[in-house]
Amino acid sequence: MFIRQLYTGCLSEAAYYIDSDGEAAIIDPLRDIEVYLKLAEERKAKIKYIFETHFHADFVSGHLDLAKATSAPIIYGPRTETNFPIHLAKDGERFQLGDSAIEVLHTPGHTVESSCYLVRAEGKPYALFTGDTLFVGDVGRPDLSSGNLSREELAGMLYDSLRAKIMPLPDDLVIYPAHGPGSSCGKNLGPSTYSTLIEEKETNYALKEQSREEFIKAVTDGLLAPPDYFSVNARINKEGYESLDAVLETGLQALDISAFKKWIDEDAVLLDTRRSDFFVAGFVPGSISIGLDGRFAEWAGSILPFSKPIVLVTAPGEEKESVVRLARVGFDKVKGYLQGGFEAWQQAGETIDMIIDVEPDELAMDIPFDENLVVVDVRRETEFADGHVKGAVNIPLQELTDPGSMAQFEERHNLYVHCGGGYRSIIAASLLKRQGIHNLRNVTGGWGKIKDQKGIEIIKEKSVLN
């Protein structure tokens, strides 16, 4: 038996390729399916099954395109309802894969249809693909998408699933989850992307001995609101979507400056996917900066509207990557990219904009002498509470999509914008500039450097942390 984890860092997502004796299965594929087809070809295996652990909320799955390319059935666990053909598996149903077998374990809790897949090699349990039911150090959040059920009801289901279906399995069982560190599908995912059942029993708070009520409280307390795009992606995965090939055909149209400006006039979203250090030096006015070098898909899904067309400014050669990574979280309305990139725009003599970078020491020097200085901290509320510049205004990045969040700023204010390390603050600065707020500076290095800068008073919000 051969197992390969295919991890996508910007989504913290793990898909899996399994083969045995020339037959392969894919678990939780991403929308861009070439890697699975290529791996099967290299391994001289035929993709026989496509297994989905649940309706994913944080990315659009590749199940439909992969099924079309391979004729393999899409398999979901019990209580799944879709708008496209699937094999609706029964709890305990087994699927032969070469000389191994894959058994369905229905484990509702994260969602009602959530299922894990137990691989049996030589008749014995070998590995468990847990989807969003069990992570390294955590379990899936029970508040995403399951009809009218409350988070407490789903958490109760999850308690039963873990104890009835997973914990009785052999301790040496390898645990392969659908997500790793950084995912919004859990609260406290561990640093690894796989584990063993005994390790989870010893270290995972959700598997320790506790009552049902204690478990429900533990998994529901402190949950941050999920990103808005989660509900959109879950619906797309349930109802179906346009093929990625069709999305690429439209999205990879090279637009000359005239065609590009026409889309801007028609209220298309102008997205710049270049690295932030290139963006600050010059960009097309009105651009939103979300660089491919950070958690691109997550912030695109959280900030961009799904209803509007999108046109791109990219670094040379990154056009396809930009379109594919947008498609992974459900953006199918990319209408093309600026031919020649920002350089072509600049060379044509078109108007440009830029963002001023300042170091934390400059912020420290300006604070005592500028009565109009406002520090704008765009980190999450819990990050802000754990330490921030005295007097700073906290507006978490995702809230800046609402122009009302900026109403407190006046023309006289000098805004110094920062986040944790610098990625989010550039996005924030671009959003502020789109609303006509140009008197701003980006503090390079963010909180990571500010907290160690002499001359800046730091405070904490203990009430929030408690």
Order of alpha helices (4+ residues) and beta strands (2+ residues): beta-beta-beta-alpha-beta-alpha-beta-beta-beta-beta-beta-beta-beta-beta-alpha-beta-beta-alpha-alpha-alpha-alpha-beta-alpha-beta-alpha-beta-alpha-beta-alpha-beta-alpha-beta-alpha-beta-alpha-beta-beta-beta-alpha-beta-alpha-beta-alpha
